[in-house]
């Protein structure tokens, strides 16, 4: 009966749309839902509004419906947007206005957002003094100069020389701000330069062989300085000038409630006497590179490359503040120090491909990578508070300087990695319809990471307390591709990697990043693309991932198996069909330790390897169990789009998600809940443009949610619902 009522509503609404269309003889279709807008009082205006009524019937768990959907009955402002722009910035109240909203009338998710901007003062005119901000305090007036020169000498000879230079400089007046009590405007003298010099030689002494040497020298510097900019400068009672900063908003006590007292600057306000900061960042990166490409032997291709670079970065920095931060009573502050970082990187690549025949190739690819990033910083900071004066005593801009507190921070950190990777591969391509390859990969890594350490400069740093990880993976890989005809292509790939361990490692854990890092990984991938006719596309994918770690205290087991199929069918401009199906199977299992009054089946009481009966800590978990989580999900979705005439669009679709999972439960009252459920979602919609800018819309949705496990102490969470929305949309 409820479905019938919704069907009647939809039928009446569609009849109304057809009737209105029959009476309409004017208007231009705007079926794409967009509009060019209109001019109104000097503004370019675009607007759209969709208002409707939602009918909702819910049977079953109202609470679960509220959790997943929570769309209730009643009138709704489904969507609204308004954009007004004054191209000449001469609007009376605003120059740009953007208003967007949706969901108003009772939906759980609703939004009303308005953004307005005016090319006029920011500070309130009611403040005393009133100082408008007529331009952005973060304006940038940079000028960028870029030069790129390349010169090649003797390009056709046995020896070719290459020279080059890249110059990139950006400088000019820019502005910024800094907050110390209030926000002061700063002159930011932007000055950044990067120079890259290139030199290279190509030697072609052998047939079809080129040996190249390149030297790159990259020099970067940043000489940007910051100084206090005059914006709101006033004289204190003693005649000293003080800068009150950008925000002059006395209602918000910026820089204070009463900036001017008896014609002079109030010394109790936040203010700046002086501020400056400068840095001299320098970065130098020399890089050497040696390359070789050779086809000296007609069936042998060789590519080799070695690179070494060393980056040195230094950044001395000074910062000085003189003024007042009224909240803390700070009168002066300084920062002085520098940071230094290096990055040393050495890489080597070698690739050799041998053509045994026109269809059989053997290749070997080797890569070595070794990089280190040590760094440290040493900064000294001072803070000086003022001496309270007056009655009652308070720190003001006229306060003499009090005692100074000094702090020193010395930090150091290190990150490094050394690895090599080698892949041997046999490739067979008998013709343009089929090809395959088999190979074997060996990969070794050594990673050392140390957390940043801080220490007093007098005491120095203790040796780095870091972690060294040395995984060693190796295993086979395989791939095949098939293209029996131009309409069909199939790709299949597989690889298996095993962490074989480390003979010199102190403990087994040092070959794993975490205790559940896999010792063996397997990945199988496949893809099929098929286009039987020009108006249909079919595709399928498979991704099978398996992981294992057989260490006795974890016995980790994991897999993620996924299969997907999609189909897009569009026989003509009036109808289209989209179908998709996806299957996912997830498993993760490992031994865990736990504590609790409930003993789950399969538990080894007091069997946790790390359990210590003498330890009374609440985190001393005694029990041991092989914890298991598995879940399979089937998903299907189909949608038909029908456009019988230009102004009418109809959609009908169906979606279903079904999961079947299980997990180790450590609470006897805990149901499986969403680990086992079926969720069905059919839908339909009709949209008809009655006249220009006006359209009638109808939307229907049905949801059915059902869980497969026992209910437990809560009420059943099953529900199904019907939702119908009838709306009118106006856009111009």
N, C-alpha and C positions, 0 to 999 in steps of 0.2 A: 504493500500500500504506500509506504513512504517513497519507494522508488517511483511509483506511479505518479505521486504528487510532484516530484521533481521533474518528471518527464512532461507533465502538463504545463509546468512553469516554463520549461524550455520551449515547448511548442508554441505557447502564447507569445513569448518574447520573439521567437523567429517569425511568427505571423505578423507581429507588429513591424518588424524590420522590413519584411517584404512589402507590406502595405505602404509604409512610408516611402520605400524605394519606388513603388509604382506611381506615387504622386509627385516624385521629384524628377524634374527635367533639367536641372542645372547643377553645376558643381563639377569640380575636377577631382578625380580620384587621388587620394593620398594614402594608398594602402600600405605604404612602408612606415606610416605612423610619424613621419617627420613633416616639418613645416618650415617655410622660408621666413616666417615671422612677418612683422609689420612695423611701421614707424609710428610712434606715438609721442607727441610733445617733446621731440628731440631725442627720444630713446629708440633704440632698436629692441623690439620686444618679441619674445617667443614664449608661448605658454601652452600647457596641456593639462587637462583635468579629467580624471576618470572617477565617477561616483556611481556606487551601486549598492545592492542589497544582497547579503549572503543568507541563504536558508541552510540550516544545519540540523541533521538528525543523527544522534549518537546512541548506539546500543552497546551495553557492556560497561567496561571500566572507564568511567569519566576521568579518573586520575591518569591512566595510561594514555588516553586520548589527549589530555592536557600536556603530557610529557612529550609526545611525538608531534602533535599537530596544534592543538589549542586554538583553533580558529572557530569562533562561535558566531551565532546568528545575530543579524542586525545590520543597519545601514553602515556603510564604510566609505571613507575617502580612500579609494584604492591606490591612486597615484595622482600627484600634482607636481608641476614644475613651472617656474616662472623665471625668466632671464630678461633683465633690462640693462642695457649698456648705453652710456653716453659717449659717443666717439670723440667728442671735443672736450670732454671733462667739464661740461658746463651745466650739469644737473643741479637742481635747486637744493635737494637734500642729500642725494647720493649720485655717484657716477656709475657705479656698478651694483646691481642687486641680483642675487641668485637665491631663490627659495625653492626647496624641494621637500616633499613630505609623502608619506604613505602609511597605510595601516590605521588611520585614525577612525575612531568609532567603536573600538573595543578589541582590536587585534593585539596579541601579546608582543609583537614587534612593530613598533611604530616610530616614525622619525619625523621631526620637523626641523629643518636646517635652513638658516638664513645667513647669508654672507653679504655684507654691505661695505663698500669702500667709497671714500670721497677724497678727491685730490685737493685736500685742504688741511688746515692745522689739526694736529692730534691733541694738543693740550687743551683742557677745558678753558673757555673764555671767562668763566666765573672765578678762576684762581687769581690771586693777587701775590706776585705779578702774573700777568697773562702773557706767555711767550709761545706763539704758535710754532709748530714743527712743520715747515713748509716743504721739506724734502726728506727723503729717507736718510736716517742717521747711519745707514750701512750702504750708502751709495758707493759705486765703483766707477771710476773714470780712467780705467786702464788703457794703455796702448800696448799692443802686442806686435813685436817684430820677429818675423820668422824668415830665415834664409836657409836654403838647402842647395848645396853645390855638389855636383858629382862630375868627375873627370876620368875618362877611360883612355889610356894611352896604349897604342899598338894592339887594338882589339883582334886583328887578324894574324898576329905573329905568334911565335912560340911562347913568348913571355908577354903577358898583359899586366899593366899596372893600373890599379884603381885608387883614386883619391876622392875623398868626400868630406863634407863638413855640414853639420846641422846646427844652426844657432836659433835659439828660441828665448826671447826675453819679453817679460811682461812687467811693466812699471807704470806708475802714475799715482795720482792722489786718490785714495779711497778712505772710507770712514768706517769706524767700528765703535764699540762701546765696552765698558767694563763696569762691573758692579762691586762697589765697596761702600755699603751704606745706601748710596743712590747710584744711578746709572750715569756715568760721565761719557760724553762724546769724545772720541779719540781721532786724531789724525793718524791714519794708517798708511805710511809711505810704502806702498807695495813695490817690491823690487826683487823679482825672481828671474834667475838666468840659468839656462841649460845649454851647454856646448858639447856636441858630440863630434869627434874627429875619427875618420875612417881611413885606413890604409890597407890595401890588399894587393897581392900578387898572384896571378894565375900562370902556372907553368904547364905547357902542353908539349912536353918533349917527346912523349910516347903517343902512339896512335890511339885515338879515342880515349885518352886519359888526361884528366885535369887535376893538378894538385894546387890547392889554393891556401894561402896564408892570409889571415886578416887580423888586424889590430884595431881595437875599438877603445877610445879614450873618452869617457863620459864624465864631465865635470858639471856639478850642479851647485848652486848657491842661492841662499835666501837671505837677503839683507833687509827684510821688512822691519821697520821701527814703528813704535807707537808713542805718541805724545798727546798731552792734554789739549783738546780743542776748545776754544772759547765759544760757549753757547749761551749760558745764563750766568754771566759774571757780575758780581755785586761787591761793594766795599763794606767790610766789617766796621764796627765802631772805631777800631784803631787805624782805619784807612787801608788795611791789607785787602787785596782782591781775593775773592773766593769764588769757585765755580760750583753752582748748585746742581748741575747736571741736566739731563734731557727731560725727565718727567717733572713738570710743574703742575701738580695736582694736589692742592691743599686739602681737599676733601679726603684724600687717601694718605695724607701726611707725607707727601713726596715733594720736596725733600724733608719737609716738616709741616706742621699745621699752620704756622705763621712765619713765612720766610723773611718778611720785612717788618722790622720793629723800629718805630721812630725814624723812618727814612734810611735805615742801615740794615745790612744783612744780619739775620738772627744767628749768633754764633752757636746756638744749640742745634742748628740744622746739620744734616749730613752734607758734607761738602768736600771739595778737593782744592788743596793748594797747588799740588803738582802730581803728575803721574807720567812715568815713562817706562817703556819696556823695549828691549832690543835683543835680537838673536842674530847669530852669524852662522847659520847652518851651512856646512860644507860637506859635500858628498863626492867622492872620487871612485870611479869604477873602471879600472883597466881590464880589458878582456882580450884574450888571445884565442884564436881559433884556427885549427888546421883541418882541412877537408881534402878528400880525394874521391873522385868519381871516375870509374874506369870500366870500359868495355873493350879492353885491349884484346882479350880473347873473345871472339864473336859470341860465344855461348856463356860467358862469365860476366856478370855485372857486380861491381864492387862499389860500395859507398862506405866511407869512413869519415868520422869527425871527432875531434877532441877539442874541448873548450875548457879554459880556466879563467875564472874571474875572481876578483877580490874587491869588495866594496868597503870603504872606510867612511863612516859618517860621524861627524862631530857637531855638537850644537851647544855652544856656550849661550847662556841666557841670563839676563839681568832684569829685575823688575823692582820699581820703587814707587811707593805711595806715600803721600803726605796730605793729611786732611783729617776728617773725622768720620768714623762709623759709630753713630750714637748708640746703637744697640750694645756693642761690645766695649765702647770707650777707647777703641784703637785710634791712635793718632798717626802712627807711621808703621810701614811694613816693607820689608825687602826680601827678595829671593835672588840668590846668586849661585851659579854653579854651571855644570855642563853634563851632557850625556854623550856617550861614545858607543857606537855599535859597528861590528864588522860582519860581513857575510862572505865566506870563502866557499866557492863552488867549483868542483872539477867534475866534468862529465866526459864520457867516451862512448861513441856509438860505432858499431861495425855491422854492416850488412853485406852478405854475399849470396848471390843467386846464380845457380848453375843450370843452364838449359841442357838437360840430357838429350832430349829431343824437342821438337816443336810443341809437344803436349805435356812433357814431363819436366818439372823444375824442382830443384832442391835449393832451399834457402836457409841461412842461419842469421839470426838477428841478435846482437848482443848490445846491452846498454849498462854502463857503469855510472853511478851518481853518488857523489860524496859532497855534502854541504854541512857547514857549521855556522851558527849564529851566536857568538858571544857578545854580551853587552853589559854596560854598567852606567850608573849615573851617580853624581855626587852633588848635592844641593845643600846650601846653608840658608835658612830662613830666619828672619828676625821679626819680632812684633813688639811695638812700643805703645803702651797705653798712656793716656794723658793723666795729669794730676787734677783731681776735682777742685773746682774753685767756686766761689759765690755762695749764696744762701738761697735754698739749701745747696750743699756742695754737689757739683755735677761736672762731668768732663765736657768741655766745649771746644770750639775751634780756637779759643784763646788760651786754652790750658797749656801750661808748660809740659814738656816731655817727662815722663816718668821712667821707671826702670825698663830695660829691654830684655826680652826673653829670646834666646837663641836655640835653634834646633838644627841638627845636622842629620841628613838622610843619605845613606850610601846603599845602593841597590845593585845587584848583579844577577844575571841570568844566562842560561845556556841551553841551546837546542841544536841537536845534530843528528844526521842520518847518513848511513852508508849502505848502498844497495847495489846489487847487480842482477840483471835479468837476461836470460838467454833462451831463445826459442829456435828450435830446429824444425823445419817444415818441408814436407814433400807435397808438391802440388801436381795434380793431373787434370788437364783440360783437353780431352780428346777432340771436341768440336765446340761449336757455339751453343750447344743444347745442354751440356752437362760439364761439371767440373767438381773437383774434390781436393781436399788437402788433409794431411795428418801431420801432427807435430808433437813436440815434447818441450815443456817449459821448465826451467829451473830458476827460482828466485830466492835470493838471500837478502835479508834486511838486518841492520843493526841500528836501533834508535836509542838515543840517550836524551833524556829530558830532565831538566832540573828546575824546580820551582824558583821564582825570583826570591832572593834572600836579601834581607836588610840587616845592617849592623852599624854600630858606631865606628867611625873611622879610626879611632884609637885602638879598638879591640880587633878590627879587621874581620874578615869573613872566614867562617869555618869551611872545610872542603864541601863541595856541592853534594847534597843529599838527593840524588836523582834515581831514575829507573833506567835500566838497560834491558832492552827487549831484542831478542835475536830470532825471529821466525825464519824458517827455511822451508820454502814450498817448492814442490816439483810435481809434475804429472803430465799426462798426455792431453792433446786436444785434437779435435776432428771437425771437419766441415765439408758440406756438399751442397751444390746448387744445381737445380734442374730448370731448364726452360724449353720444354718440349715444343712450344709454339709461342708466338708473340703475345698471346692472351694469358699465359700461365707462367708463373715463376715460383719456385720453391727453394727455400734456404733452410738448412739444418746445420747447427753447430753444437759442439759438446766439448767440455773441458773438465778435467779432474785434477785437483791440486791437493797435495798431502804435506802437512808440516812434519818433516822427518826428524825434527828435534835438533839439539845442539850438544855435541860431545863435550865441549869445554864449559858449558853453562853451569852455574853454581847450583841451580835447582830447576826442576821441570817447569815451574811457573814462569821462568824468564824467557820461554819461547812463546808465550801467549800474552797478548795485550790485556785480556781479562781471563778469569777462571773458566768462562764459558766460550772463549774464543775457539773456533773450530780447529780441529787437527786435520780434518779432511773436508774439502769443499768440492761439490759436484754441481755443474750447471749444464743443462740441456735446453737449447733454444731452437725454435722453429717458426717459420713464417711462410704463409701461402697467400699470394695475390692472384686473383682470377677476374678477368673482365670478359665474360662470355659475349656480351653485346655492348654497344656504345652507351646504353642507358642503364647499365648495371655494374656495380663494383662489389666484389666479394673478397673478404680477407679473413684469415685465421692465424692465431698465434698460440704458441705454447712456450712456457718458461718454467722449467723444472729445476729447483734449487734445493740441494741437500747439504747438510753440515753435520759433522760428528766430532766429538772429543771424548775419547775413551778413558780419560784419567779416572782413577778409581774413586776419587771423592766427588766427582761431578757426573760422569757418564752422560755427558751432554749429547742431546739428539734433537735435530731441528730440520724441518723442511718447509718449503713454500712452493706449492705447485699450482700453476695457473694456466688455464686454457680459455681462449676467447675467440668468438666468431662475430663478425659484423657483415651486414649486407645493406647496401644503399641502392634503391631501385627508383628511377625517375623516368618512366616511359614517355612523358610529355610534360609541358609546362603546367598542366592542371593538377597533376597528382604525383605524389612521391611517397615512398615507403622506406622506413629505416628500421632495421632489426638488429639486435645485439644480444649475445649470450656470453656469460662469463662464469667459469667455475674456479674456485679457489679452495685449496686444502692446506691448512696451516697446522704445524705441530711444533711444540717446544717442550722438552722434558729434560730434567736434571735433578740430581739429589739436592735437597734443601734441608736445613735444620730449622726447627720451630719449637715454640713453647705454647702450652695451652692445656686446659682441662680436658678437652676432647681429643681422644687418640684416634686418628683416622686409620682406616684399614690399610695394612701394609707398613705401618710405622715400626721402626726399630727404636724402642724406648731407651733413652739414654745412650743412643748409638751414634750421635753426632761426633765426627772425628775431632772437633775442636771443643767438645764439652769438657768442662773442668768442674767436678762436684764441689771443690773447695771455693769456687768463685760464686759469690752470692749476688752478682750483678743481674738485674732483670733481663739483660740482653744475652745472658749465657744460655742459649737455646740448647736443650738436651736431646730432643727427639730428631730422628732422621727418617726421611721418606723420599721416595722417588716421585717427585711432583710432575704432573703431566697436564698439558693443555693442548687440545686438538679441536679443530673447527673446520667444517666444510661449508662453503657458501655457494649457492646457485642463484644466479641473477639473470633475468630476462627482461628486455624492454622492446616494445614495438610502437611505432608511431606512423600514422597515415595522415598526410596533409593534402587537402583537396581544395582547389580554387576553380570552381566551375565557371565563374565570371570574375571580372577584374576586381569588383568591390567586395566579393564574398570569399572568406577563408574559413575552412572548417578543419578541425583536428580531432582525431580519435586515437587513443593509445591504451596500452596496458603494460604494467610493470609488476614484477614479482621478485621478492628476495626471500630465499629459504636457507636457514642455517641449521646445522646439526652438529653440535659440539659437546665437549665434556671436559672437565677439569678436576683436579684434586681439590676436595673441599675440606677445610679445616674447621668448619662449623656445621654441625649436624642440621641446623635450621636453615642453612643457606640453599636456596633453589638454584638451578642452572640459569634461570631467567633468560636473558637475550642470547645465551649460547645456543638455544634451540627455539627458533621462532619461524613463522611464515607471515610475510607481509605482502599483501596484494594491493595494487593501486591502479585501477582503470581510470581513464579520464576522457573528457571531450570538451570541445569549445567551438563557438561560432562567432565570427566577427563580420559585421556588415556596415559599410560606409553608406549612410542614408543620403546625406548631402555633403557638400564640401565641408571639411573640418569636423563633421559630426559622424559618430559611429555608434552602433548598438552592439553589445558584446554579451555573450553568455558562456559561463564556464561551469563544468560539472566534474567533481572528483569523488571517488569512492575509495575508502581505505578499510582494510581488514587486517588486524594484527592478532596473532594467536601464538602462544608459547607452548612448547611441547613437554616441559618438565613438570614435576609436581609443584603445587602452588606454595606450600609452606604455610607460615603463620599469617600471611597477607591474603587479601582477597584476590580472586582471579584477575589477570590483567588483560583478558581478551576484550576487544572492542571492534565494532565496525561503524562506519558513518557514511552519510551522504552529504555532500556540500555542493550547493548551487549558488552561483553569483551572477546576477543580472546587473549590467552597468551601462552607463552612457559615457562616452569619451568625446571631449571637445579639445581640439588642438588648432592653434594658429601660429 
